Amino acid sequence: MKAAAIILSGGKSSRMGTNKALLKINKKTNIERIADALNMSFNDIILVTNHPEEYQFLGVKMVSDQYPGQGPLAGVHAGLLSSPYETNFVVACDMPFVSAELAELLVKKSSGYDAVIPLINGVQHPLFAVFQKRMADVAAQSIEAGQLRMKNLLDRLNVLYVSEKDLQAYSSIDLERVFFNMNHPNEYEDAKKWAEDR
């Protein structure tokens, strides 16, 4: 597929109390689970991290933020800038049940749009989404203007929002699990139980 997958390694993980990307679920680190899932569909995996030494074991291309400490928007910017592809799937490192099938579907829907954003139960998910490489410039403008929320970026783009209704035909995708975020210790425990049940 002519697209890259960009994984954002995350910030301080202050709510979890430890680096959530490196927490283990079924003997694999969270970030390995994500990379392995996406490897099936994407030729290029790019990890955005300001601590590359922690992720050497992944064996993927790594880039650092050009705007350190400016949140996920800076990660999206760095990933897009370094990608060799125009179309890019972006995902956060706190989503242990990433669906490559859904990622592919979003990429297929991206023609003619700056971004494709899932809208699940009324909630936008810009960190499980598709962005065109050319949006790196718009992201940089937002960061330099001090507008660091992902919503500030989306407001400036031609976005296709994809709802549960749009995805109903794909019953093999468990949306609740795919969009499960692991930010607190209790959510990590839930993720481990879920993984064991699968």
C-alpha positions as CSV (number, residue, x, y, z in Angstrom):
1,M,0.0,0.0,0.0
2,K,1.4,3.4,-1.0
3,A,1.2,4.9,2.5
4,A,3.4,5.1,5.6
5,A,2.3,4.3,9.2
6,I,3.5,6.9,11.7
7,I,3.4,5.9,15.4
8,L,3.6,8.6,18.0
9,S,5.6,7.4,21.0
10,G,3.8,9.8,23.4
11,G,4.8,12.3,25.9
12,K,5.4,12.1,29.6
13,S,2.8,9.4,30.4
14,S,2.2,11.2,33.6
15,R,-1.2,9.6,34.2
16,M,0.2,6.1,33.8
17,G,3.3,6.8,35.9
18,T,5.5,4.9,33.4
19,N,6.2,4.9,29.7
20,K,3.0,3.3,28.3
21,A,4.6,2.5,25.0
22,L,6.9,0.0,26.7
23,L,4.3,-1.7,29.0
24,K,4.0,-5.4,28.1
25,I,0.8,-7.1,27.0
26,N,1.0,-10.8,26.4
27,K,4.9,-10.6,26.5
28,K,5.1,-7.9,23.8
29,T,5.5,-4.2,24.5
30,N,2.5,-2.1,23.5
31,I,4.5,-0.3,20.8
32,E,5.6,-3.7,19.4
33,R,2.0,-4.8,19.2
34,I,1.1,-1.7,17.2
35,A,4.2,-1.9,14.9
36,D,3.6,-5.6,14.2
37,A,-0.1,-5.0,13.4
38,L,0.7,-2.2,11.0
39,N,3.7,-4.0,9.4
40,M,1.1,-6.3,7.7
41,S,-0.3,-3.4,5.7
42,F,2.3,-0.6,5.5
43,N,5.8,-0.8,3.8
44,D,7.1,2.0,6.0
45,I,6.7,2.4,9.7
46,I,8.0,5.7,11.2
47,L,8.3,6.1,15.0
48,V,8.3,9.7,16.3
49,T,10.2,9.8,19.6
50,N,12.5,12.1,21.4
51,H,14.2,9.1,23.1
52,P,15.3,6.9,20.2
53,E,17.6,4.9,22.4
54,E,14.6,3.3,24.1
55,Y,13.2,1.9,20.9
56,Q,16.2,0.5,19.0
57,F,14.8,-3.0,19.5
58,L,11.9,-2.2,17.1
59,G,14.2,-1.8,14.1
60,V,12.0,0.9,12.5
61,K,12.8,4.4,11.1
62,M,12.8,7.0,14.0
63,V,12.5,10.7,13.9
64,S,12.3,13.4,16.6
65,D,10.1,16.4,17.1
66,Q,11.2,19.6,15.5
67,Y,9.1,21.3,18.1
68,P,9.8,19.3,21.3
69,G,7.4,19.6,24.2
70,Q,4.5,20.8,22.0
71,G,2.3,17.7,22.2
72,P,0.9,15.3,19.7
73,L,0.6,18.0,17.0
74,A,4.4,18.3,17.0
75,G,4.6,14.5,16.6
76,V,2.2,14.5,13.6
77,H,4.3,17.3,12.1
78,A,7.6,15.4,12.5
79,G,6.1,12.2,11.2
80,L,4.6,13.8,8.1
81,L,7.7,15.8,7.3
82,S,9.9,12.6,7.3
83,S,7.5,10.4,5.4
84,P,8.3,9.4,1.8
85,Y,4.6,9.0,1.1
86,E,1.9,11.6,0.5
87,T,-0.7,9.5,2.4
88,N,0.0,8.6,6.0
89,F,-1.8,6.8,8.8
90,V,-1.0,8.2,12.2
91,V,-1.6,6.4,15.5
92,A,-0.8,7.1,19.2
93,C,1.1,4.6,21.2
94,D,-1.6,4.1,23.8
95,M,-3.9,2.1,21.6
96,P,-3.0,-1.6,22.1
97,F,-5.6,-3.1,19.7
98,V,-4.8,-1.3,16.5
99,S,-6.7,-2.6,13.4
100,A,-4.6,-2.7,10.2
101,E,-7.8,-3.4,8.4
102,L,-9.4,-0.2,9.6
103,A,-6.2,1.8,8.9
104,E,-6.3,0.5,5.3
105,L,-9.9,1.5,5.0
106,L,-9.2,5.1,6.1
107,V,-6.3,5.3,3.6
108,K,-8.6,4.1,0.8
109,K,-11.1,6.8,1.7
110,S,-8.5,9.6,1.7
111,S,-8.5,10.6,-1.9
112,G,-9.4,14.3,-2.3
113,Y,-9.1,15.0,1.4
114,D,-6.4,16.5,3.6
115,A,-7.3,14.1,6.4
116,V,-9.7,11.2,7.3
117,I,-10.8,11.2,11.0
118,P,-12.9,8.6,12.7
119,L,-15.9,10.0,14.6
120,I,-16.9,7.3,17.1
121,N,-19.8,7.9,19.5
122,G,-19.5,11.6,18.7
123,V,-15.7,11.7,19.6
124,Q,-13.1,12.7,17.0
125,H,-10.0,10.4,16.9
126,P,-7.2,12.5,15.2
127,L,-4.6,10.1,16.6
128,F,-6.0,7.1,14.7
129,A,-6.4,8.9,11.4
130,V,-5.0,9.6,7.9
131,F,-3.2,12.8,7.0
132,Q,-1.6,14.0,3.8
133,K,2.1,14.8,3.9
134,R,1.4,18.4,2.7
135,M,-0.4,19.0,6.0
136,A,3.0,19.2,7.7
137,D,3.2,22.9,6.8
138,V,-0.3,23.6,8.2
139,A,0.7,21.8,11.4
140,A,3.9,23.9,11.7
141,Q,1.9,27.1,11.3
142,S,-0.5,26.0,14.0
143,I,2.4,25.2,16.4
144,E,4.1,28.5,15.7
145,A,0.8,30.3,16.4
146,G,0.6,28.5,19.8
147,Q,-2.5,26.6,18.6
148,L,-1.4,23.1,19.9
149,R,-4.7,21.3,20.0
150,M,-5.4,18.8,17.2
151,K,-8.8,20.4,16.7
152,N,-7.1,23.6,15.7
153,L,-5.4,21.8,12.9
154,L,-8.5,20.0,11.8
155,D,-10.4,23.2,11.6
156,R,-8.0,24.3,8.9
157,L,-8.3,21.2,6.8
158,N,-10.6,19.6,4.3
159,V,-11.6,16.6,6.5
160,L,-13.6,13.5,5.8
161,Y,-15.2,12.3,9.1
162,V,-16.0,8.6,9.2
163,S,-18.7,7.5,11.7
164,E,-19.7,4.1,13.1
165,K,-22.5,4.1,10.4
166,D,-19.9,4.3,7.7
167,L,-18.1,1.3,9.2
168,Q,-21.1,-0.9,9.8
169,A,-20.4,-3.1,6.8
170,Y,-17.1,-4.1,8.5
171,S,-18.4,-6.2,11.3
172,S,-15.0,-7.9,11.7
173,I,-13.7,-4.6,13.2
174,D,-14.4,-4.3,17.0
175,L,-14.5,-0.5,17.2
176,E,-14.7,-0.5,21.0
177,R,-11.3,-2.3,21.2
178,V,-9.6,-0.4,18.4
179,F,-10.4,3.0,19.9
180,F,-9.5,1.9,23.5
181,N,-7.0,4.3,25.0
182,M,-4.7,3.1,27.8
183,N,-3.8,6.1,29.9
184,H,-4.3,5.0,33.5
185,P,-3.0,1.9,35.4
186,N,-6.6,0.4,35.6
187,E,-6.9,0.7,31.8
188,Y,-3.6,-1.2,31.4
189,E,-5.1,-3.9,33.6
190,D,-8.2,-4.0,31.4
191,A,-6.0,-4.2,28.2
192,K,-4.1,-7.2,29.6
193,K,-7.4,-9.0,30.4
194,W,-8.8,-8.2,27.0
195,A,-5.6,-9.5,25.3
196,E,-5.8,-12.7,27.3
197,D,-9.4,-13.3,26.3
198,R,-8.8,-13.0,22.6
